[in-house]
């Protein structure tokens, strides 16, 4: 009888441990599938050091860091790093694909970036772009081909609330704006922004690539206000437009060839 009780207890403990282990494994798998594997601070640090696009692959391991105004640096696992001068990419006519071709005195590097969901086959991390790299020593006939995943980097500090201080061609006066100075809030997780331009609420999508930000179609409420000049100028300036953005201390600057806007971070 004692032996029967003992074996029953052992079976229960074993089953409980097995169940707990399976549950733990399921939780770990779910974490990999639903969350970023790499802490965003890693990408922020890379961006602040000049990387606008980062990619990596496995079997063999390799990494690519692209500074669109500086250099492209490719690091294969078993060979020496290759650093070439940054060049402007060529967009495909019928697909969301950009191709970069650059070379130094010894090597030629061709980088193809395709907008396509991509999962790192080692870590499970999700990326928005598929990356193909073709590398060839100038003395060789054939290219070595590497494939993996990549993403554009950007300044995570943009993810905040910003109040406009200046806009080209206008003198802002708080008392003349129903809601006060234009205010924007950027949501980088959803790649959207919202806020107001002194009167109506504005909202729309954004796209970030390095230090470039593109605004989508701007939607707005339809309330009439005494002075709509600032609002019209802001909507016209942002709608489907590209800007260079820069964050220094608590100031955000959006600028293109037509207009410049400066914002201050809300404490």
C-alpha positions as CSV (number, residue, x, y, z in Angstrom):
1,X,0.0,0.0,0.0
2,X,2.9,2.4,0.9
3,X,4.6,1.6,-2.3
4,X,1.4,2.3,-4.3
5,X,1.0,5.7,-2.6
6,X,4.7,6.5,-3.2
7,X,4.5,5.8,-6.9
8,X,1.3,7.8,-7.2
9,X,3.0,10.8,-5.7
10,X,6.0,10.4,-8.0
11,X,3.7,10.3,-11.0
12,X,1.8,13.4,-9.9
13,X,5.1,15.4,-9.3
14,X,6.5,14.3,-12.7
15,X,3.3,15.3,-14.5
16,X,3.2,18.6,-12.7
17,X,6.8,19.4,-13.6
18,X,6.3,18.4,-17.2
19,X,3.2,20.6,-17.4
20,X,5.0,23.5,-15.9
21,X,7.9,23.1,-18.2
22,X,5.6,22.9,-21.3
23,X,3.8,26.0,-20.1
24,X,7.1,27.8,-19.6
25,X,8.2,26.9,-23.1
26,X,4.9,28.1,-24.6
27,X,5.3,31.4,-22.7
28,X,8.8,31.8,-24.0
29,X,7.7,31.0,-27.6
30,X,4.8,33.5,-27.3
31,X,7.2,36.1,-26.0
32,X,9.5,35.7,-29.1
33,X,6.6,35.8,-31.5
34,X,4.8,38.9,-30.0
35,X,7.6,41.1,-28.7
36,X,10.7,42.7,-30.1
37,X,13.7,40.5,-29.2
38,X,16.2,43.4,-29.3
39,X,15.7,46.3,-26.9
40,X,14.9,49.5,-28.8
41,X,17.8,51.3,-27.0
42,X,20.1,49.2,-29.1
43,X,18.7,50.6,-32.3
44,X,18.6,54.1,-30.8
45,X,22.3,53.9,-30.1
46,X,23.0,52.7,-33.6
47,X,20.9,55.6,-35.1
48,X,22.7,58.2,-33.0
49,X,26.0,56.9,-34.2
50,X,24.9,57.4,-37.9
51,X,23.2,54.1,-38.9
52,X,20.0,54.7,-40.9
53,X,19.3,51.1,-42.0
54,X,20.4,47.9,-40.2
55,X,20.2,44.3,-41.4
56,X,21.5,40.9,-40.4
57,X,21.4,37.3,-41.4
58,X,22.4,33.8,-40.3
59,X,24.1,30.7,-41.7
60,X,26.6,32.3,-41.9
61,X,26.1,35.3,-39.6
62,X,26.5,38.7,-41.2
63,X,25.5,42.3,-40.5
64,X,25.0,45.5,-42.5
65,X,24.9,49.1,-41.3
66,X,24.0,51.8,-43.8
67,X,24.5,55.5,-43.2
68,X,22.8,57.1,-46.2
69,X,25.0,60.2,-46.1
70,X,28.2,58.4,-45.1
71,X,29.1,54.7,-45.7
72,X,27.7,51.2,-46.1
73,X,29.5,48.7,-43.9
74,X,29.0,44.9,-44.5
75,X,30.5,42.5,-41.9
76,X,30.5,38.8,-42.9
77,X,31.3,36.2,-40.2
78,X,34.4,34.7,-41.8
79,X,35.8,37.4,-44.0
80,X,37.0,41.0,-43.5
81,X,34.5,43.8,-43.3
82,X,33.7,45.8,-46.4
83,X,33.1,49.5,-46.2
84,X,32.0,51.4,-49.3
85,X,30.8,55.0,-49.9
86,X,27.1,55.6,-49.6
87,X,25.2,56.0,-52.9
88,X,21.7,56.9,-53.8
89,X,19.4,53.9,-54.2
90,X,17.5,53.1,-57.4
91,X,13.8,52.3,-56.9
92,X,12.1,49.6,-58.9
93,X,9.3,50.7,-61.1
94,X,6.7,48.1,-60.2
95,X,7.6,47.0,-56.7
96,X,8.6,48.4,-53.3
97,X,12.3,47.6,-53.9
98,X,15.4,49.8,-53.6
99,X,18.8,48.7,-55.0
100,X,22.1,50.1,-54.0
101,X,25.4,49.4,-55.9
102,X,28.7,50.7,-54.6
103,X,32.3,49.5,-54.6
104,X,35.8,50.3,-53.3
105,X,39.1,49.5,-54.9
106,X,38.8,45.8,-54.0
107,X,35.1,44.9,-53.7
108,X,31.7,45.4,-55.2
109,X,28.6,45.5,-53.1
110,X,25.0,45.2,-54.3
111,X,22.2,45.6,-51.7
112,X,18.5,44.9,-52.5
113,X,16.0,46.0,-49.9
114,X,12.4,44.7,-50.4
115,X,9.4,45.8,-48.4
116,X,8.3,42.4,-47.2
117,X,7.7,40.9,-43.7
118,X,10.8,39.0,-42.6
119,X,11.6,36.9,-39.5
120,X,15.0,36.3,-38.1
121,X,15.3,32.5,-38.2
122,X,17.4,32.4,-35.1
123,X,15.9,34.9,-32.7
124,X,12.3,35.0,-34.1
125,X,12.5,38.9,-34.3
126,X,10.2,40.4,-36.8
127,X,11.4,42.9,-39.5
128,X,9.6,44.9,-42.2
129,X,12.2,44.3,-45.0
130,X,13.9,41.4,-46.7
131,X,17.5,42.1,-47.6
132,X,19.7,40.5,-50.3
133,X,23.4,41.3,-50.5
134,X,25.7,40.3,-53.3
135,X,29.4,40.7,-52.7
136,X,32.2,40.2,-55.1
137,X,36.0,40.8,-55.1
138,X,36.8,42.7,-58.3
139,X,39.1,39.9,-59.3
140,X,36.4,37.2,-58.9
141,X,33.8,36.2,-61.5
142,X,31.0,35.2,-59.1
143,X,29.1,36.9,-56.4
144,X,28.6,35.6,-52.9
145,X,25.0,35.9,-51.9
146,X,23.7,36.7,-48.4
147,X,20.0,37.0,-47.4
148,X,18.4,38.2,-44.2
149,X,16.1,40.8,-42.6
150,X,16.5,44.6,-42.0
151,X,14.8,47.7,-40.8
152,X,15.1,51.5,-41.0
153,X,16.3,53.1,-37.8
154,X,15.0,56.4,-36.5
155,X,15.2,58.6,-33.4
156,X,12.9,57.1,-30.8
157,X,12.9,60.4,-28.9
158,X,10.3,61.6,-31.5
159,X,7.8,59.5,-29.7
160,X,6.5,62.4,-27.6
161,X,4.3,65.5,-27.5
162,X,5.6,68.6,-29.2
163,X,4.4,72.2,-29.2
164,X,5.2,74.4,-32.2
165,X,7.4,77.5,-31.5
166,X,8.0,78.8,-35.0
167,X,6.9,78.2,-38.6
168,X,8.3,79.8,-41.7
169,X,6.4,82.9,-42.9
170,X,4.2,83.4,-39.8
171,X,4.4,84.9,-36.4
172,X,2.6,82.7,-33.9
173,X,0.4,84.4,-31.3
174,X,-1.2,82.2,-28.8
175,X,-4.1,84.5,-28.2
176,X,-5.1,84.3,-31.9
177,X,-5.3,80.5,-31.9
178,X,-8.4,78.9,-30.4
179,X,-6.5,75.9,-29.0
180,X,-3.2,77.7,-28.5
181,X,0.0,76.8,-30.3
182,X,-0.1,73.8,-32.7
183,X,0.7,70.6,-30.9
184,X,1.6,67.2,-32.3
185,X,2.0,63.8,-30.6
186,X,3.9,61.1,-32.5
187,X,3.1,57.4,-31.9
188,X,6.0,55.4,-33.3
189,X,4.6,52.0,-32.4
190,X,1.6,52.6,-34.7
191,X,3.5,55.1,-37.0
192,X,0.8,57.7,-36.6
193,X,0.6,61.3,-35.4
194,X,-2.2,63.4,-34.0
195,X,-2.8,66.8,-32.5
196,X,-4.1,70.2,-33.7
197,X,-3.0,73.2,-35.6
198,X,-4.5,75.8,-33.4
199,X,-8.1,75.0,-34.3
200,X,-9.0,71.6,-35.7
201,X,-7.7,68.2,-34.7
202,X,-5.3,66.7,-37.2
203,X,-4.2,63.1,-37.6
204,X,-2.5,60.8,-40.1
205,X,0.1,58.2,-40.8
206,X,3.9,58.8,-40.9
207,X,6.8,56.9,-42.3
208,X,10.4,57.1,-40.9
209,X,13.6,56.2,-42.6
210,X,16.7,57.4,-40.8
211,X,16.4,61.2,-40.3
212,X,13.6,61.5,-42.9
213,X,9.9,61.6,-42.1
214,X,7.1,61.4,-44.6
215,X,3.5,62.4,-43.7
216,X,0.6,60.6,-45.3
217,X,-2.8,62.1,-46.0
218,X,-3.7,64.6,-43.3
219,X,-7.3,64.3,-42.0
220,X,-8.9,67.0,-39.9
221,X,-12.1,67.9,-38.1
222,X,-14.2,70.6,-39.8
223,X,-14.7,73.3,-37.1
224,X,-14.6,76.9,-38.2
225,X,-12.3,79.3,-36.3
226,X,-11.7,83.1,-36.5
227,X,-8.2,82.7,-37.9
228,X,-7.5,79.6,-40.1
229,X,-4.3,80.9,-41.8
230,X,-1.9,79.0,-39.6
231,X,-3.9,75.8,-39.8
232,X,-4.1,75.9,-43.6
233,X,-0.4,76.5,-43.8
234,X,0.4,73.6,-41.5
235,X,-1.9,71.2,-43.4
236,X,-0.6,72.2,-46.7
237,X,3.0,71.9,-45.5
238,X,2.5,68.4,-44.1
239,X,0.1,66.7,-46.4
240,X,2.0,63.9,-48.3
241,X,5.3,65.8,-47.7
242,X,8.8,64.7,-46.8
243,X,10.9,66.4,-44.1
244,X,14.3,66.0,-42.6
245,X,13.8,65.9,-38.8
246,X,16.4,66.7,-36.1
247,X,16.1,66.5,-32.3
248,X,18.5,68.5,-30.2
249,X,17.9,68.6,-26.4
250,X,14.2,69.5,-26.1
251,X,13.8,70.9,-29.6
252,X,12.4,69.2,-32.7
253,X,13.0,70.7,-36.2
254,X,11.1,69.7,-39.3
255,X,12.5,71.1,-42.5
256,X,12.3,70.8,-46.3
257,X,13.0,73.1,-49.2
258,X,9.7,74.9,-48.7
259,X,9.2,75.3,-44.9
260,X,10.8,75.0,-41.5
261,X,9.0,74.3,-38.2
262,X,10.5,74.2,-34.8
263,X,8.8,72.5,-31.8
264,X,9.5,72.2,-28.1
265,X,9.0,69.0,-26.1
266,X,6.1,69.0,-23.6
267,X,7.4,68.3,-20.1
